[in-house]
Amino acid sequence: MSSPPVIAIIGRPNVGKSTLFNRLTGKRQALVSDLPGLTRDRREAPGDLEGNAVIFVDTAGLEEGAPSSLSGRMRKQTEAGMQTADLVLFVIDAREGIVPADEQFARLVHVTGKPAILVANKCEGRRGLDGMYEAFELGLGDPVPISAEHGEGLIDLIHDMMAALGLKMPTRQRTATRREMQEQPAAEPEPASTDNRPMRVAIAGRPNVGKSTMVNALLGEDRMITGPEPGLTRDAISSDLQFQGRAIRLFDTAGLRRRAKVEELAEKLGVSDTLRAIRFAEVVVLVIDAERAFEAQDLTIAQLVAEEGRSLVIAINKWDLVEDKQRKFNDLRELVKDRLHQVNGVTLVPVSALADRGMDKLMQAVLGAYDIWNKRVATRDLNTWLHEAMQRHAPPASRGRRIKIRFITQPSTRPPTFVGFCQRADGMPESYKRYLVSSLREAFDLPGTPIRLQLRKGDNPFAKK
């Protein structure tokens, strides 16, 4: 089965590439703002052209700059996206008209030899008509006038894309597709019951700890922009890979700083996208800097992951810079045990993303954490454990009367969730609940995953059955 054709969206900063990308994919996947240069990495997403599957690629705005500069590295990512594309959408701002940068990058499109469509954006109403006429001088054919923000002109653009790719357009699907393209529904999390759905893994952490470098090492290519500047990644970029036969979707996220320090709009949008990626992930890899391990923000992020009920793996990056490795590792393990009791036993994996060391061990830990997160315990085994746990340490009395948990079951996984039935459930102290969670974790081998324990008033609900 051949892979779907790839369509790359390129152009200067702030011409509406991400808005068009969101329109064509039918989801609000890319960050959109009046702030120029918001997109820095390539973002891919599946799309549909009248029943034909395609892949759209949103790219950073094309800017001149030295190869080692940030703008130069962004341009390199965009050029890589163009090289892998089957069709290029060159977007201009029709209201501004053609500027020298448009002419320069139009020549770049000609050099690649890729089929291209010139898209004149921001042509709502009659605005931008003068700029659209100027676009003929770029030598990329007739410009297609659209308004990505308002959904105007997209049907003509779709037809041109299909013609350029040699795709057939079923007549019976045209009306439905037009209606769909006028809407822009919010992205919904994929259903958990889909068997062939990739495992979602978010790479999170403070700025400049090496998250993007780690994603590049895992993918085996320079997919993300990296460099010494903190905060290079601004939105959650997904990439797919295979590891030991398992399909995995990695999300490289923006660095999370303390809320009081987040002031710029771009960073606020990036933080919002990162939090969303964590909530929809199944496993979160928290990347920490070995030389500045477990600062307050690292612990805050780990606690956030636990509160969201996500599975957690901690990657200690830049491990090659540590001298006394065994002592450092033991100290970090003790610190985690003391400060992150919600995920006691979480796996720590020393890695060096820059040197590409420890990546296989990290992915093994991710698969192990995912399996634990999905683990189910038989009800009979749970109640045998409960009897023994209460024999070792009886529940304290509430208002002079002893509390007894009569029955326990596991209604769900992801994370493992247990419900115990007893009288005066509201009188059970938190300390005893923590004892039960710790005992559960040890008895059924559930290290490093959040455990939910709820107590409800009532007797064994299955006693009559």
Rosetta blueprint (number, residue, H / E / L):
1 M L
2 S L
3 S L
4 P L
5 P L
6 V E
7 I E
8 A E
9 I E
10 I E
11 G E
12 R L
13 P L
14 N L
15 V L
16 G L
17 K H
18 S H
19 T H
20 L H
21 F H
22 N H
23 R H
24 L H
25 T H
26 G L
27 K L
28 R L
29 Q L
30 A L
31 L L
32 V L
33 S L
34 D L
35 L L
36 P L
37 G L
38 L L
39 T L
40 R L
41 D L
42 R L
43 R E
44 E E
45 A E
46 P E
47 G E
48 D E
49 L E
50 E L
51 G L
52 N E
53 A E
54 V E
55 I E
56 F E
57 V E
58 D E
59 T L
60 A L
61 G L
62 L L
63 E L
64 E L
65 G L
66 A L
67 P L
68 S L
69 S L
70 L H
71 S H
72 G H
73 R H
74 M H
75 R H
76 K H
77 Q H
78 T H
79 E H
80 A H
81 G H
82 M H
83 Q H
84 T L
85 A L
86 D L
87 L E
88 V E
89 L E
90 F E
91 V E
92 I E
93 D E
94 A L
95 R L
96 E L
97 G L
98 I L
99 V L
100 P H
101 A H
102 D H
103 E H
104 Q H
105 F H
106 A H
107 R H
108 L H
109 V H
110 H H
111 V H
112 T H
113 G L
114 K L
115 P L
116 A E
117 I E
118 L E
119 V E
120 A E
121 N E
122 K L
123 C L
124 E L
125 G L
126 R L
127 R L
128 G L
129 L H
130 D H
131 G H
132 M H
133 Y H
134 E H
135 A H
136 F H
137 E H
138 L H
139 G L
140 L L
141 G L
142 D L
143 P L
144 V E
145 P E
146 I L
147 S E
148 A L
149 E L
150 H L
151 G L
152 E E
153 G L
154 L H
155 I H
156 D H
157 L H
158 I H
159 H H
160 D H
161 M H
162 M H
163 A H
164 A H
165 L H
166 G L
167 L L
168 K L
169 M L
170 P L
171 T H
172 R H
173 Q H
174 R H
175 T H
176 A H
177 T H
178 R H
179 R H
180 E H
181 M H
182 Q L
183 E L
184 Q L
185 P L
186 A L
187 A L
188 E L
189 P L
190 E L
191 P L
192 A L
193 S L
194 T L
195 D L
196 N L
197 R L
198 P L
199 M E
200 R E
201 V E
202 A E
203 I E
204 A E
205 G E
206 R L
207 P L
208 N L
209 V L
210 G L
211 K H
212 S H
213 T H
214 M H
215 V H
216 N H
217 A H
218 L H
219 L H
220 G L
221 E L
222 D L
223 R L
224 M L
225 I L
226 T L
227 G L
228 P L
229 E L
230 P L
231 G L
232 L L
233 T L
234 R L
235 D L
236 A L
237 I E
238 S E
239 S E
240 D E
241 L E
242 Q E
243 F E
244 Q L
245 G L
246 R E
247 A E
248 I E
249 R E
250 L E
251 F E
252 D E
253 T L
254 A L
255 G L
256 L L
257 R L
258 R L
259 R H
260 A H
261 K H
262 V L
263 E L
264 E L
265 L H
266 A H
267 E H
268 K H
269 L H
270 G H
271 V H
272 S H
273 D H
274 T H
275 L H
276 R H
277 A H
278 I H
279 R H
280 F H
281 A L
282 E L
283 V E
284 V E
285 V E
286 L E
287 V E
288 I E
289 D E
290 A H
291 E H
292 R H
293 A L
294 F L
295 E L
296 A H
297 Q H
298 D H
299 L H
300 T H
301 I H
302 A H
303 Q H
304 L H
305 V H
306 A H
307 E H
308 E L
309 G L
310 R L
311 S E
312 L E
313 V E
314 I E
315 A E
316 I E
317 N E
318 K L
319 W H
320 D H
321 L H
322 V L
323 E L
324 D L
325 K H
326 Q H
327 R H
328 K H
329 F H
330 N H
331 D H
332 L H
333 R H
334 E H
335 L H
336 V H
337 K H
338 D H
339 R H
340 L L
341 H H
342 Q H
343 V H
344 N L
345 G L
346 V L
347 T E
348 L E
349 V E
350 P E
351 V L
352 S E
353 A L
354 L L
355 A L
356 D L
357 R E
358 G L
359 M H
360 D H
361 K H
362 L H
363 M H
364 Q H
365 A H
366 V H
367 L H
368 G H
369 A H
370 Y H
371 D H
372 I H
373 W H
374 N L
375 K L
376 R L
377 V L
378 A L
379 T H
380 R H
381 D H
382 L H
383 N H
384 T H
385 W H
386 L H
387 H H
388 E H
389 A H
390 M H
391 Q H
392 R H
393 H L
394 A L
395 P L
396 P L
397 A E
398 S E
399 R L
400 G L
401 R E
402 R E
403 I L
404 K L
405 I E
406 R E
407 F E
408 I E
409 T E
410 Q E
411 P E
412 S E
413 T L
414 R L
415 P L
416 P L
417 T E
418 F E
419 V E
420 G E
421 F E
422 C E
423 Q L
424 R L
425 A H
426 D H
427 G H
428 M L
429 P L
430 E H
431 S H
432 Y H
433 K H
434 R H
435 Y H
436 L H
437 V H
438 S H
439 S H
440 L H
441 R H
442 E H
443 A H
444 F L
445 D L
446 L L
447 P L
448 G L
449 T L
450 P L
451 I L
452 R E
453 L E
454 Q E
455 L E
456 R E
457 K E
458 G L
459 D L
460 N L
461 P L
462 F L
463 A L
464 K L
465 K L
